[in-house]
C-alpha cells in the first residue's frame, strides 16, 4: 500500500493544519533568539561595556539556554506538563 500526498489545486502537497502551530511557535522562538543575540551585544556596547565583558555575557546566555534545554525535562517530569506552567 502506497500513500500519496494530498494535492491542492496548484499541484503542491498540502500541509496539514495541525502542524502549523508547532512550526509557527518554533519560528517565533528562533526569530526572538536571533533578535536577542543581535541586539543585546549592541545594547551592551552602547552602555560602555568592554568587548570581553560583552562576550562573556553572550556566552553565559547561550550556556544558560543549553542547560535549560538539557535539564527542563527533569524539572517538569515530577509534576507533569499541565502543572509545570
C-alpha positions in Angstrom: 0.0 0.0 0.0 1.5 3.3 -1.0 0.5 6.7 0.3 0.1 9.6 -2.0 0.5 13.2 -0.8 -2.6 15.4 -0.6 -2.7 17.6 -3.6 -4.0 21.2 -3.8 -5.3 23.0 -6.8 -1.8 24.1 -7.8 -0.4 20.5 -7.6 1.7 21.1 -4.4 1.4 18.9 -1.3 -0.9 20.5 1.3 0.4 21.0 4.9 -2.0 19.6 7.5 -3.2 22.4 9.7 -2.3 20.6 12.9 1.4 21.0 12.1 1.1 24.8 11.6 1.1 25.8 15.4 4.3 24.0 16.3 6.0 25.2 13.2 4.9 28.8 13.8 5.9 28.7 17.5 9.3 27.3 16.6 9.7 30.1 14.1 8.8 32.7 16.7 11.3 31.3 19.1 14.0 31.3 16.5 13.3 34.9 15.5 13.3 36.0 19.1 16.5 34.2 19.8 18.1 35.9 16.8 16.9 39.3 17.8 18.1 38.7 21.4 21.5 37.5 20.2 21.9 40.5 17.9 20.6 43.4 20.0 21.9 42.6 23.4 25.6 42.9 22.4 24.8 46.2 20.6 23.0 47.5 23.7 25.9 46.5 26.0 28.3 48.2 23.6 26.2 51.4 23.8 26.2 51.1 27.6 30.0 51.2 27.5 30.9 47.5 28.4 34.2 46.2 27.1 34.2 43.7 24.3 35.4 41.0 26.7 32.5 41.5 29.1 30.0 41.5 26.2 31.5 38.2 25.0 31.2 36.7 28.5 27.6 37.8 28.8 26.7 36.4 25.4 28.4 33.1 26.3 26.6 32.9 29.6 23.2 33.5 27.9 24.0 30.7 25.4 25.2 28.3 28.1 22.1 29.1 30.2 19.9 28.2 27.2 21.7 25.0 26.7 21.5 24.0 30.4 17.8 24.8 30.3 17.3 22.6 27.3 19.2 19.7 28.9 17.5 19.8 32.3 14.0 21.1 31.8 12.6 17.6 31.5 13.9 16.7 34.9 12.1 19.7 36.4 8.8 19.1 34.6 8.6 15.3 34.9 7.8 15.1 38.6 4.8 17.5 38.4 3.6 16.8 34.9 3.2 19.0 31.9 -0.1 20.6 33.0 1.1 21.7 36.4 4.5 22.9 35.2 3.3 26.2 33.8 
